[in-house]
């Protein structure tokens, strides 16, 4: 009996957004438990959690997170490539090129993620900041690319299914692009606040929002876990 690795991958995808979020949270909790006494009542910056005795756990956490993130992005890419609206689109080729660019931007975040996770305790502050800047910059870029695509798909669906013009059945389809746009704005604003003021709360919001962004993808992963529709 042959093993269908595609089905296995698609089943794993269903839990990966939650798994990635838990990996990130557990990494911060474990690192904080190792260094908690150093900060007192002050909420530390995420970077500070990668120093001293906590560095191996910080680096290991982001090392475990990176392949999960890549798998999620590839899964979302495959889902969108098989989306009926895109498959039946007259400008299908341009949309698929856009999807490839979007995927490349997303995958490029992982080297910066690993640099951020490993550098501070080994190579110092500057490489760590390069990793953090590249990571946040590319994540925000990916989020905006995906948000724009979700608006395109929504508008395309309205034109494709004329019934949308006559009732309110398009509201569930409208929620997704609005949600993605809000998350993108939230990330961008909090990264700007953090870079200007060093506010640790803004940093945690900026770092946590991308995981929130991924959660709606679980529905698509669940609906296609046995294969994509022809």
Residue frames as a rotation matrix with the C-alpha (Angstrom) as fourth column:
UNK 1
0.577 0.817 0.000 0.00
0.817 -0.577 0.000 0.00
0.000 0.000 -1.000 0.00
UNK 2
-0.303 -0.743 0.597 1.62
0.730 -0.583 -0.356 3.25
0.613 0.328 0.719 -1.16
UNK 3
-0.146 0.156 -0.977 1.84
0.823 -0.528 -0.207 6.27
-0.548 -0.835 -0.051 1.12
UNK 4
0.346 0.331 0.878 0.22
0.761 -0.646 -0.057 9.43
0.549 0.688 -0.476 -0.20
UNK 5
-0.481 -0.660 -0.577 2.60
0.872 -0.431 -0.233 12.10
-0.095 -0.615 0.783 1.07
UNK 6
-0.740 0.271 0.616 0.42
0.083 -0.871 0.483 14.85
0.667 0.409 0.622 -0.41
UNK 7
0.357 0.930 -0.086 -2.52
0.132 0.041 0.990 13.89
0.925 -0.364 -0.109 1.80
UNK 8
0.243 -0.356 -0.902 -0.24
0.959 0.228 0.168 13.61
0.146 -0.906 0.397 4.85
UNK 9
-0.799 -0.594 0.098 1.16
0.586 -0.804 -0.098 17.09
0.137 -0.021 0.990 4.15
UNK 10
-0.456 0.693 0.558 -2.32
-0.113 -0.667 0.736 18.57
0.883 0.273 0.383 3.71
UNK 11
0.537 0.622 -0.570 -3.52
0.479 0.331 0.813 16.99
0.694 -0.709 -0.120 6.97
UNK 12
-0.153 -0.687 -0.710 -0.51
0.987 -0.141 -0.076 18.39
-0.048 -0.713 0.700 8.84
UNK 13
-0.750 -0.142 0.646 -1.22
0.344 -0.918 0.197 21.83
0.565 0.370 0.738 7.37
UNK 14
0.250 0.962 0.106 -4.55
0.336 -0.189 0.923 21.95
0.908 -0.195 -0.371 9.22
UNK 15
0.788 0.069 -0.612 -2.82
0.614 -0.019 0.789 22.21
0.043 -0.997 -0.058 12.61
UNK 16
-0.110 -0.985 0.133 0.32
0.951 -0.143 -0.273 24.12
0.288 0.096 0.953 11.61
UNK 17
-0.049 0.070 0.996 -1.03
0.050 -0.996 0.073 27.68
0.998 0.053 0.046 12.13
UNK 18
0.878 0.373 0.299 -1.91
-0.294 -0.074 0.953 26.78
0.377 -0.925 0.045 15.74
UNK 19
0.704 -0.672 -0.230 1.33
0.710 0.658 0.252 24.81
-0.018 -0.341 0.940 16.13
UNK 20
-0.139 -0.772 0.620 3.40
0.685 -0.527 -0.503 27.77
0.715 0.355 0.602 14.92
UNK 21
0.289 0.332 0.898 1.63
-0.336 -0.843 0.420 30.15
0.896 -0.423 -0.133 17.30
UNK 22
0.995 0.100 0.014 2.18
-0.054 0.404 0.913 27.78
0.086 -0.909 0.408 20.25
UNK 23
0.372 -0.928 -0.018 5.85
0.892 0.363 -0.269 27.36
0.256 0.084 0.963 19.29
UNK 24
-0.177 -0.395 0.901 6.32
0.237 -0.906 -0.351 31.13
0.955 0.151 0.254 19.37
UNK 25
0.556 0.481 0.678 4.46
-0.511 -0.446 0.735 31.57
0.656 -0.755 -0.003 22.68
UNK 26
0.957 -0.201 -0.208 6.26
0.288 0.721 0.630 28.66
0.024 -0.663 0.748 24.38
UNK 27
0.110 -0.964 0.242 9.63
0.795 -0.060 -0.604 29.99
0.597 0.259 0.760 23.21
UNK 28
-0.131 -0.113 0.985 8.96
-0.209 -0.968 -0.138 33.36
0.969 -0.224 0.103 24.83
UNK 29
0.792 0.499 0.352 7.54
-0.450 0.086 0.889 31.79
0.413 -0.862 0.293 28.01
UNK 30
0.774 -0.553 -0.307 10.49
0.619 0.763 0.188 29.42
0.130 -0.335 0.933 28.46
UNK 31
-0.145 -0.871 0.469 13.04
0.639 -0.444 -0.628 32.16
0.755 0.209 0.621 27.77
UNK 32
0.116 0.268 0.956 11.29
-0.441 -0.849 0.291 34.51
0.890 -0.455 0.020 30.17
UNK 33
0.966 0.255 -0.037 11.31
-0.097 0.492 0.865 31.82
0.238 -0.832 0.500 32.87
UNK 34
0.397 -0.900 -0.177 15.08
0.870 0.431 -0.239 31.53
0.292 -0.059 0.955 32.45
UNK 35
-0.605 -0.693 0.391 15.66
0.607 -0.720 -0.337 35.29
0.515 0.033 0.857 32.68
UNK 36
0.316 0.925 0.209 12.54
0.591 -0.365 0.720 36.55
0.742 -0.104 -0.662 34.48
UNK 37
0.524 -0.135 -0.841 14.38
0.804 -0.249 0.541 37.71
-0.282 -0.959 -0.022 37.59
UNK 38
-0.553 -0.828 0.091 16.54
0.800 -0.498 0.334 40.03
-0.231 0.258 0.938 35.47
UNK 39
-0.607 0.360 0.709 13.58
0.387 -0.645 0.659 42.13
0.694 0.674 0.252 34.35
UNK 40
-0.933 0.325 -0.153 11.56
0.031 -0.350 -0.936 42.52
-0.358 -0.879 0.316 37.55
UNK 41
-0.023 1.000 0.018 8.14
0.366 0.026 -0.930 43.88
-0.930 -0.015 -0.366 36.66
UNK 42
-0.156 -0.101 -0.983 9.31
-0.709 -0.681 0.182 45.32
-0.687 0.725 0.035 33.35
UNK 43
0.793 0.407 0.454 8.06
0.067 0.681 -0.729 43.64
-0.606 0.608 0.513 30.16
UNK 44
-0.194 -0.980 -0.052 11.28
0.022 -0.057 0.998 42.76
-0.981 0.192 0.033 28.30
UNK 45
0.176 0.110 -0.978 11.82
-0.953 -0.230 -0.197 43.27
-0.247 0.967 0.064 24.59
UNK 46
0.972 0.229 0.056 11.71
-0.203 0.934 -0.294 40.01
-0.119 0.274 0.954 22.66
UNK 47
0.476 -0.864 -0.165 15.38
-0.232 0.058 -0.971 40.46
0.848 0.501 -0.173 21.75
UNK 48
-0.130 -0.537 0.834 16.35
-0.941 -0.198 -0.274 40.46
0.312 -0.820 -0.479 25.43
UNK 49
0.624 0.455 0.635 14.84
-0.650 0.754 0.098 37.00
-0.434 -0.474 0.766 25.82
UNK 50
0.933 -0.299 -0.199 17.55
0.064 0.682 -0.728 35.62
0.354 0.667 0.656 23.52
UNK 51
0.189 -0.905 0.382 20.45
-0.655 -0.406 -0.638 36.48
0.732 -0.130 -0.669 25.81
UNK 52
-0.311 -0.461 0.831 22.44
-0.950 0.161 -0.267 34.55
-0.011 -0.873 -0.488 28.38
UNK 53
-0.777 -0.025 0.629 21.07
-0.241 0.935 -0.261 31.26
-0.582 -0.354 -0.732 29.67
UNK 54
0.212 0.967 0.143 17.94
-0.089 0.164 -0.982 31.63
-0.973 0.195 0.121 27.52
UNK 55
-0.145 -0.291 -0.946 19.78
-0.877 -0.404 0.259 31.88
-0.458 0.867 -0.197 24.19
UNK 56
-0.971 -0.234 0.052 19.78
-0.183 0.863 0.471 28.12
-0.155 0.447 -0.881 23.36
UNK 57
-0.398 0.901 0.174 16.01
0.629 0.406 -0.663 27.98
-0.668 -0.154 -0.728 23.94
UNK 58
0.225 0.407 -0.885 15.43
-0.292 -0.839 -0.460 31.18
-0.930 0.362 -0.070 21.95
UNK 59
-0.484 -0.516 -0.707 17.48
-0.827 0.006 0.562 29.88
-0.286 0.856 -0.430 19.02
UNK 60
-0.954 0.140 0.267 15.87
0.173 0.979 0.107 26.42
-0.246 0.148 -0.958 19.18
UNK 61
-0.128 0.981 -0.144 12.37
0.348 -0.091 -0.933 27.93
-0.929 -0.169 -0.330 19.23
UNK 62
0.300 0.216 -0.929 12.90
-0.645 -0.672 -0.365 29.95
-0.703 0.709 -0.062 16.07
UNK 63
-0.758 -0.580 -0.298 14.67
-0.628 0.527 0.573 27.00
-0.175 0.622 -0.764 14.42
UNK 64
-0.728 0.586 0.356 11.56
0.490 0.807 -0.329 24.86
-0.480 -0.066 -0.875 15.03
UNK 65
0.133 0.835 -0.534 9.29
0.112 -0.547 -0.829 27.71
-0.985 0.050 -0.166 13.91
UNK 66
-0.386 -0.383 -0.839 11.03
-0.663 -0.517 0.541 28.34
-0.642 0.765 -0.055 10.56
UNK 67
-0.999 0.005 -0.034 10.09
-0.021 0.691 0.723 25.05
0.027 0.723 -0.690 8.78
UNK 68
-0.341 0.937 -0.073 6.52
0.764 0.231 -0.603 25.32
-0.548 -0.261 -0.795 10.08
UNK 69
0.068 0.321 -0.944 6.28
-0.149 -0.933 -0.328 28.81
-0.986 0.163 -0.015 8.61
UNK 70
-0.732 -0.392 -0.557 7.65
-0.603 -0.007 0.798 27.66
-0.317 0.920 -0.231 5.24
UNK 71
-0.890 0.420 0.179 5.19
0.451 0.870 0.198 24.74
-0.073 0.257 -0.964 5.13
UNK 72
-0.055 0.904 -0.424 2.25
0.562 -0.323 -0.762 27.06
-0.826 -0.280 -0.490 5.92
UNK 73
-0.094 -0.040 -0.995 3.25
-0.532 -0.842 0.084 29.48
-0.841 0.537 0.058 3.15
UNK 74
-0.933 -0.248 -0.262 3.67
-0.355 0.502 0.789 26.66
-0.064 0.829 -0.556 0.62
UNK 75
-0.651 0.751 0.110 0.31
0.690 0.646 -0.327 25.22
-0.317 -0.137 -0.938 1.68
UNK 76
0.121 0.693 -0.710 -1.40
0.180 -0.719 -0.671 28.58
-0.976 -0.047 -0.212 1.21
UNK 77
-0.468 -0.379 -0.798 0.32
-0.686 -0.414 0.599 29.01
-0.557 0.828 -0.067 -2.16
UNK 78
-0.995 0.094 0.040 -0.95
0.100 0.824 0.558 25.63
0.020 0.559 -0.829 -3.37
UNK 79
-0.304 0.939 -0.159 -4.44
0.711 0.112 -0.694 26.38
-0.634 -0.324 -0.702 -2.07
UNK 80
0.122 0.331 -0.936 -4.57
-0.238 -0.905 -0.352 29.68
-0.963 0.266 -0.032 -3.97
UNK 81
-0.751 -0.464 -0.469 -3.10
-0.564 0.084 0.821 28.13
-0.342 0.882 -0.325 -7.13
UNK 82
-0.892 0.452 0.021 -6.02
0.422 0.814 0.399 25.67
0.164 0.365 -0.917 -7.15
UNK 83
-0.510 0.726 -0.462 -8.63
0.097 -0.484 -0.869 28.28
-0.855 -0.488 0.176 -6.23
UNK 84
-0.005 0.601 0.799 -11.52
0.904 0.344 -0.253 28.15
-0.427 0.722 -0.545 -8.73
UNK 85
0.831 0.349 -0.433 -11.62
0.199 -0.914 -0.354 31.93
-0.519 0.208 -0.829 -9.12
UNK 86
0.065 -0.896 -0.439 -7.93
-0.609 -0.384 0.694 31.99
-0.790 0.222 -0.571 -10.10
UNK 87
-0.543 -0.294 0.787 -8.13
0.268 0.827 0.494 28.82
-0.796 0.479 -0.370 -12.20
UNK 88
0.122 0.711 0.693 -10.98
0.954 0.110 -0.280 30.29
-0.276 0.695 -0.664 -14.27
UNK 89
0.447 -0.004 -0.895 -9.53
0.110 -0.992 0.060 33.80
-0.888 -0.125 -0.443 -14.45
UNK 90
0.945 -0.062 0.321 -8.69
0.317 -0.071 -0.946 35.23
0.082 0.996 -0.047 -17.86
UNK 91
0.494 -0.809 0.317 -5.57
-0.629 -0.585 -0.512 36.84
0.600 0.054 -0.798 -16.39
UNK 92
0.999 0.008 -0.052 -4.56
0.027 0.777 0.629 33.55
0.045 -0.629 0.776 -14.75
UNK 93
0.387 -0.922 -0.002 -0.92
0.721 0.303 -0.623 33.78
0.575 0.240 0.782 -15.84
UNK 94
-0.162 -0.434 0.886 -0.37
-0.150 -0.877 -0.457 37.20
0.975 -0.207 0.077 -14.28
UNK 95
0.628 0.459 0.628 -2.09
-0.688 -0.050 0.724 36.13
0.364 -0.887 0.284 -11.06
UNK 96
0.929 -0.305 -0.209 0.10
0.352 0.904 0.242 33.03
0.115 -0.298 0.948 -10.82
UNK 97
-0.004 -0.941 0.338 3.24
0.518 -0.291 -0.805 35.14
0.856 0.172 0.488 -11.33
UNK 98
0.071 0.147 0.987 1.96
-0.616 -0.772 0.159 37.38
0.785 -0.619 0.035 -8.53
UNK 99
0.929 0.339 0.147 1.47
-0.331 0.586 0.740 34.29
0.164 -0.736 0.657 -6.34
UNK 100
0.552 -0.803 -0.225 5.03
0.699 0.592 -0.400 33.13
0.455 0.063 0.888 -7.02
UNK 101
-0.235 -0.609 0.757 6.42
0.037 -0.784 -0.619 36.56
0.971 -0.117 0.207 -6.09
UNK 102
0.424 0.506 0.751 4.31
-0.734 -0.294 0.612 36.49
0.531 -0.811 0.247 -2.93
UNK 103
0.973 -0.065 -0.219 5.63
0.154 0.894 0.420 33.03
0.169 -0.443 0.881 -2.01
UNK 104
0.153 -0.985 0.075 9.26
0.648 0.043 -0.760 34.06
0.746 0.165 0.646 -2.60
UNK 105
-0.138 -0.133 0.982 8.80
-0.444 -0.878 -0.181 37.10
0.886 -0.461 0.062 -0.34
UNK 106
0.738 0.522 0.428 7.30
-0.613 0.253 0.748 34.86
0.282 -0.815 0.507 2.35
UNK 107
0.847 -0.441 -0.296 9.98
0.463 0.886 0.005 32.17
0.260 -0.141 0.955 2.18
UNK 108
0.005 -0.893 0.451 12.75
0.315 -0.426 -0.848 34.80
0.949 0.146 0.279 2.33
UNK 109
0.502 0.217 0.837 11.58
-0.643 -0.554 0.530 35.65
0.578 -0.804 -0.138 5.85
UNK 110
0.980 0.024 -0.200 12.97
0.100 0.802 0.589 32.39
0.174 -0.597 0.783 7.22
UNK 111
0.104 -0.992 -0.072 16.72
0.736 0.125 -0.665 33.13
0.669 0.016 0.743 6.84
UNK 112
-0.339 -0.173 0.925 16.13
-0.285 -0.918 -0.276 36.41
0.896 -0.357 0.262 8.67
UNK 113
0.715 0.644 0.273 14.10
-0.502 0.202 0.841 34.55
0.486 -0.738 0.468 11.30
UNK 114
0.755 -0.495 -0.430 17.00
0.587 0.802 0.107 32.18
0.292 -0.333 0.897 11.92
UNK 115
-0.246 -0.856 0.455 19.51
0.472 -0.516 -0.715 35.05
0.847 0.038 0.531 11.93
UNK 116
0.046 0.364 0.930 17.42
-0.607 -0.729 0.315 36.87
0.793 -0.579 0.188 14.51
UNK 117
0.905 0.425 -0.029 17.09
-0.258 0.600 0.757 33.73
0.340 -0.677 0.652 16.62
UNK 118
0.676 -0.685 -0.271 20.74
0.716 0.698 0.023 32.75
0.173 -0.209 0.962 16.60
UNK 119
0.227 -0.733 0.641 22.74
0.444 -0.508 -0.738 35.94
0.867 0.452 0.210 16.14
UNK 120
0.625 0.058 0.778 22.34
-0.432 -0.805 0.407 37.89
0.650 -0.590 -0.478 19.38
UNK 121
0.875 -0.241 0.419 23.92
-0.313 0.379 0.871 35.28
-0.369 -0.894 0.256 21.62
UNK 122
0.522 -0.686 0.507 26.63
0.734 0.664 0.143 34.37
-0.435 0.298 0.850 19.09
UNK 123
-0.152 -0.585 0.797 27.45
0.939 -0.336 -0.068 37.27
0.307 0.738 0.600 16.75
UNK 124
-0.841 -0.230 -0.489 26.09
0.443 -0.812 -0.380 40.25
-0.310 -0.536 0.785 18.66
UNK 125
-0.187 0.845 -0.501 23.43
0.233 -0.458 -0.858 42.92
-0.954 -0.277 -0.111 18.41
UNK 126
-0.385 0.011 -0.923 23.95
-0.710 -0.643 0.288 44.18
-0.590 0.766 0.255 14.83
UNK 127
-0.930 0.067 -0.362 23.36
-0.222 0.682 0.696 40.84
0.294 0.728 -0.619 13.02
UNK 128
-0.649 0.735 -0.194 20.37
0.683 0.452 -0.574 40.26
-0.334 -0.505 -0.796 15.30
UNK 129
-0.158 0.585 -0.795 18.88
-0.069 -0.810 -0.582 43.65
-0.985 -0.038 0.168 14.34
UNK 130
-0.684 -0.116 -0.721 19.49
-0.715 -0.089 0.693 42.90
-0.145 0.989 -0.022 10.65
UNK 131
-0.927 0.339 -0.160 17.59
0.298 0.925 0.235 39.64
0.227 0.170 -0.959 11.11
UNK 132
-0.395 0.812 -0.430 14.73
0.627 -0.103 -0.772 41.33
-0.671 -0.575 -0.468 12.98
UNK 133
-0.291 0.244 -0.925 14.46
-0.458 -0.885 -0.089 44.17
-0.840 0.398 0.369 10.44
UNK 134
-0.824 -0.067 -0.563 14.49
-0.552 0.326 0.768 41.79
0.132 0.943 -0.305 7.49
UNK 135
-0.846 0.519 -0.124 11.98
0.534 0.826 -0.182 39.48
0.008 -0.220 -0.976 9.16
UNK 136
-0.215 0.809 -0.547 9.45
0.440 -0.420 -0.794 42.18
-0.872 -0.411 -0.266 10.03
UNK 137
-0.417 0.000 -0.909 9.93
-0.612 -0.739 0.282 43.99
-0.672 0.674 0.308 6.72
UNK 138
-0.895 0.021 -0.446 9.30
-0.360 0.559 0.747 40.88
0.265 0.829 -0.493 4.63
UNK 139
-0.712 0.686 -0.148 6.41
0.670 0.601 -0.437 39.64
-0.211 -0.410 -0.887 6.78
UNK 140
-0.157 0.656 -0.738 4.65
0.066 -0.739 -0.671 42.99
-0.985 -0.155 0.073 6.42
UNK 141
-0.581 -0.108 -0.807 5.33
-0.754 -0.301 0.583 43.00
-0.306 0.947 0.093 2.67
UNK 142
-0.954 0.237 -0.183 3.89
0.147 0.903 0.403 39.48
0.261 0.358 -0.897 2.37
UNK 143
-0.502 0.805 -0.315 0.85
0.622 0.083 -0.778 40.45
-0.600 -0.587 -0.543 4.46
UNK 144
-0.158 0.432 -0.888 0.07
-0.397 -0.851 -0.343 43.40
-0.904 0.298 0.306 2.19
UNK 145
-0.785 -0.143 -0.603 0.59
-0.618 0.261 0.742 41.35
0.051 0.955 -0.293 -0.98
UNK 146
-0.870 0.468 -0.156 -1.78
0.473 0.881 0.006 38.69
0.140 -0.069 -0.988 0.35
UNK 147
-0.356 0.760 -0.544 -4.31
0.373 -0.418 -0.828 41.30
-0.857 -0.498 -0.134 1.53
UNK 148
-0.384 0.162 -0.909 -4.38
-0.729 -0.658 0.191 42.93
-0.567 0.736 0.371 -1.91
UNK 149
-0.907 0.029 -0.421 -4.84
-0.269 0.728 0.630 39.51
0.325 0.685 -0.652 -3.49
UNK 150
-0.716 0.678 -0.166 -7.75
0.634 0.530 -0.564 38.74
-0.294 -0.509 -0.809 -1.14
UNK 151
-0.181 0.635 -0.751 -9.48
-0.182 -0.772 -0.609 41.97
-0.966 0.027 0.256 -2.25
UNK 152
-0.611 -0.103 -0.785 -8.88
-0.785 -0.049 0.618 41.01
-0.103 0.993 -0.051 -5.88
UNK 153
-0.948 0.241 -0.208 -10.42
0.196 0.957 0.215 37.57
0.251 0.163 -0.954 -5.31
UNK 154
-0.471 0.812 -0.345 -13.40
0.480 -0.092 -0.873 39.10
-0.740 -0.576 -0.346 -3.53
UNK 155
-0.161 0.388 -0.907 -14.07
-0.576 -0.784 -0.232 41.59
-0.801 0.485 0.350 -6.35
UNK 156
-0.791 -0.169 -0.588 -13.56
-0.590 0.465 0.661 38.85
0.161 0.869 -0.467 -8.93
UNK 157
-0.864 0.502 -0.045 -16.07
0.489 0.815 -0.310 36.65
-0.119 -0.290 -0.950 -7.10
UNK 158
-0.252 0.795 -0.552 -18.64
0.058 -0.557 -0.829 39.45
-0.966 -0.241 0.094 -7.10
UNK 159
-0.242 0.114 -0.964 -18.31
-0.893 -0.415 0.175 39.80
-0.380 0.903 0.202 -10.86
UNK 160
-0.909 -0.189 -0.372 -18.29
-0.341 0.851 0.399 36.05
0.241 0.490 -0.838 -11.43
UNK 161
-0.629 0.719 -0.295 -21.36
0.773 0.620 -0.134 35.27
0.087 -0.312 -0.946 -9.34
UNK 162
-0.623 0.395 0.675 -24.04
0.044 -0.844 0.534 37.79
0.781 0.362 0.509 -10.27
UNK 163
0.333 0.819 -0.468 -26.20
0.559 0.228 0.797 36.72
0.759 -0.527 -0.382 -7.32
UNK 164
-0.367 -0.555 -0.747 -23.82
0.930 -0.241 -0.277 38.59
-0.026 -0.796 0.605 -5.04
UNK 165
-0.938 -0.007 0.348 -25.24
0.089 -0.971 0.221 41.82
0.336 0.238 0.911 -6.42
UNK 166
-0.205 0.974 0.097 -28.78
-0.245 -0.146 0.958 40.88
0.948 0.173 0.268 -5.41
UNK 167
0.823 0.476 -0.311 -28.37
0.171 0.315 0.934 39.67
0.542 -0.821 0.178 -1.84
UNK 168
0.592 -0.583 0.556 -26.01
-0.798 -0.521 0.304 39.73
0.112 -0.623 -0.774 1.13
UNK 169
0.985 -0.154 0.079 -24.40
0.141 0.978 0.153 36.35
-0.101 -0.139 0.985 0.49
UNK 170
0.430 -0.882 0.194 -21.07
0.294 -0.067 -0.954 38.02
0.854 0.467 0.230 -0.21
UNK 171
0.717 -0.124 0.686 -20.63
-0.600 -0.611 0.517 39.15
0.355 -0.782 -0.513 3.42
UNK 172
0.835 -0.461 0.301 -18.63
0.108 0.674 0.731 36.03
-0.540 -0.578 0.612 4.46
UNK 173
0.441 -0.685 0.580 -16.35
0.879 0.201 -0.432 36.64
0.180 0.700 0.691 1.47
UNK 174
0.513 -0.183 0.839 -15.91
0.020 -0.974 -0.225 40.28
0.858 0.133 -0.496 2.49
UNK 175
0.980 -0.102 0.173 -14.81
-0.180 -0.066 0.981 39.42
-0.088 -0.993 -0.083 6.04
UNK 176
0.596 -0.790 0.147 -11.55
0.759 0.613 0.218 37.82
-0.262 -0.019 0.965 4.90
UNK 177
0.025 -0.652 0.758 -10.02
0.724 -0.511 -0.464 40.79
0.690 0.560 0.459 3.02
UNK 178
0.592 0.223 0.775 -11.12
-0.291 -0.837 0.463 43.15
0.752 -0.500 -0.430 5.81
UNK 179
0.973 -0.227 0.043 -9.52
0.057 0.415 0.908 40.90
-0.224 -0.881 0.417 8.44
UNK 180
0.352 -0.895 0.275 -6.25
0.936 0.344 -0.077 40.58
-0.026 0.285 0.958 6.47
UNK 181
0.137 -0.262 0.955 -6.10
0.384 -0.875 -0.295 44.33
0.913 0.407 -0.019 5.89
UNK 182
0.840 0.209 0.501 -6.67
-0.356 -0.486 0.799 45.10
0.410 -0.849 -0.334 9.59
UNK 183
0.814 -0.581 0.006 -3.88
0.428 0.607 0.670 42.67
-0.393 -0.543 0.742 10.55
UNK 184
0.166 -0.768 0.619 -1.54
0.916 -0.112 -0.386 44.24
0.366 0.631 0.685 7.98
UNK 185
0.344 0.036 0.938 -2.23
-0.048 -0.997 0.056 47.75
0.938 -0.064 -0.342 9.28
UNK 186
0.977 0.074 0.200 -1.83
-0.204 0.041 0.978 46.56
0.064 -0.996 0.055 12.88
UNK 187
0.559 -0.827 0.064 1.57
0.795 0.556 0.243 45.02
-0.236 -0.085 0.968 12.11
UNK 188
0.042 -0.552 0.833 2.81
0.724 -0.558 -0.407 48.05
0.689 0.620 0.376 10.20
UNK 189
0.548 0.251 0.798 1.68
-0.229 -0.872 0.432 50.58
0.805 -0.420 -0.420 12.84
UNK 190
0.982 -0.125 0.142 3.15
-0.110 0.232 0.966 48.62
-0.154 -0.965 0.214 15.75
UNK 191
0.355 -0.908 0.221 6.47
0.935 0.348 -0.073 48.01
-0.010 0.232 0.973 14.00
UNK 192
0.082 -0.271 0.959 6.65
0.367 -0.887 -0.282 51.77
0.927 0.375 0.027 13.39
UNK 193
0.788 0.265 0.555 5.84
-0.386 -0.490 0.782 52.50
0.480 -0.830 -0.284 17.06
UNK 194
0.883 -0.469 -0.033 8.36
0.368 0.646 0.669 49.94
-0.292 -0.603 0.743 18.27
UNK 195
0.183 -0.871 0.457 11.17
0.941 0.021 -0.336 51.18
0.283 0.491 0.824 16.00
UNK 196
0.109 -0.071 0.991 10.55
0.109 -0.991 -0.083 54.79
0.988 0.117 -0.101 17.05
UNK 197
0.420 0.210 0.883 9.95
-0.741 -0.482 0.467 54.38
0.524 -0.851 -0.047 20.79
UNK 198
-0.678 -0.669 -0.304 11.27
-0.405 0.686 -0.605 50.92
0.613 -0.287 -0.736 21.69
UNK 199
-0.098 0.750 0.654 7.89
-0.990 -0.003 -0.144 50.15
-0.106 -0.662 0.742 23.27
UNK 200
-0.913 -0.365 0.182 7.88
-0.361 0.931 0.054 46.45
-0.189 -0.017 -0.982 24.14
UNK 201
-0.173 0.927 0.332 4.07
0.021 0.340 -0.940 46.13
-0.985 -0.155 -0.078 24.02
UNK 202
0.505 0.302 -0.808 4.08
-0.729 -0.352 -0.587 47.36
-0.462 0.886 0.042 20.41
UNK 203
-0.474 -0.766 -0.435 6.80
-0.879 0.445 0.173 44.82
0.061 0.464 -0.884 19.64
UNK 204
-0.798 0.226 0.558 4.76
-0.034 0.908 -0.417 41.93
-0.601 -0.352 -0.717 21.03
UNK 205
0.299 0.946 -0.124 1.69
-0.142 -0.085 -0.986 43.05
-0.944 0.313 0.109 19.06
UNK 206
0.292 -0.276 -0.916 3.78
-0.940 -0.261 -0.221 43.37
-0.178 0.925 -0.335 15.88
UNK 207
-0.744 -0.660 -0.105 5.29
-0.668 0.739 0.088 39.92
0.020 0.136 -0.991 16.43
UNK 208
-0.688 0.508 0.518 2.01
0.045 0.743 -0.668 38.24
-0.724 -0.436 -0.534 17.35
UNK 209
0.096 0.815 -0.571 -0.24
-0.616 -0.402 -0.677 39.67
-0.782 0.417 0.463 14.63
UNK 210
-0.376 -0.244 -0.894 1.24
-0.906 0.300 0.299 37.52
0.195 0.922 -0.334 11.79
UNK 211
-0.999 0.040 0.003 0.20
0.038 0.964 -0.263 34.39
-0.014 -0.263 -0.965 13.69
UNK 212
-0.281 0.948 -0.149 -3.32
-0.004 -0.157 -0.988 35.78
-0.960 -0.277 0.048 13.99
UNK 213
-0.105 0.153 -0.983 -3.19
-0.910 -0.413 0.033 36.45
-0.401 0.898 0.182 10.23
UNK 214
-0.794 -0.361 -0.489 -2.58
-0.555 0.757 0.343 32.74
0.246 0.544 -0.802 9.55
UNK 215
-0.744 0.447 0.496 -5.50
-0.188 0.572 -0.798 31.35
-0.641 -0.688 -0.342 11.54
UNK 216
0.262 0.919 -0.293 -8.24
-0.657 -0.052 -0.752 31.74
-0.707 0.390 0.591 8.85
UNK 217
-0.215 -0.410 -0.886 -6.10
-0.943 0.323 0.080 29.64
0.254 0.853 -0.456 6.51
UNK 218
-0.832 -0.108 0.544 -6.93
-0.352 0.860 -0.368 26.59
-0.429 -0.498 -0.754 8.63
UNK 219
0.190 0.973 0.135 -10.41
-0.343 0.194 -0.919 26.49
-0.920 0.128 0.370 7.08
UNK 220
0.534 -0.046 -0.844 -8.97
-0.845 -0.011 -0.535 26.26
0.015 0.999 -0.045 3.57
UNK 221
-0.576 -0.806 -0.133 -6.42
-0.786 0.592 -0.181 23.67
0.225 0.001 -0.974 4.66
UNK 222
-0.567 0.436 0.699 -9.17
-0.306 0.675 -0.671 21.60
-0.765 -0.594 -0.249 6.29
UNK 223
0.469 0.866 -0.176 -11.43
-0.451 0.064 -0.890 21.74
-0.759 0.497 0.420 3.22
UNK 224
0.626 -0.293 -0.723 -8.64
-0.716 0.153 -0.681 20.55
0.310 0.944 -0.114 0.90
UNK 225
0.012 -0.718 0.696 -6.91
-0.866 0.340 0.366 17.98
-0.499 -0.607 -0.618 3.10
UNK 226
0.191 0.090 0.978 -7.99
0.174 0.977 -0.124 15.13
-0.966 0.193 0.171 0.79
UNK 227
-0.450 -0.418 0.789 -7.10
0.844 0.091 0.529 16.96
-0.293 0.904 0.312 -2.41
UNK 228
-0.677 0.166 -0.717 -7.82
-0.223 -0.975 -0.015 20.02
-0.702 0.150 0.697 -4.48
UNK 229
0.363 0.889 0.280 -10.91
0.175 0.230 -0.957 20.28
-0.915 0.397 -0.073 -6.64
UNK 230
-0.427 -0.483 0.764 -10.34
0.808 0.175 0.563 19.89
-0.406 0.858 0.316 -10.34
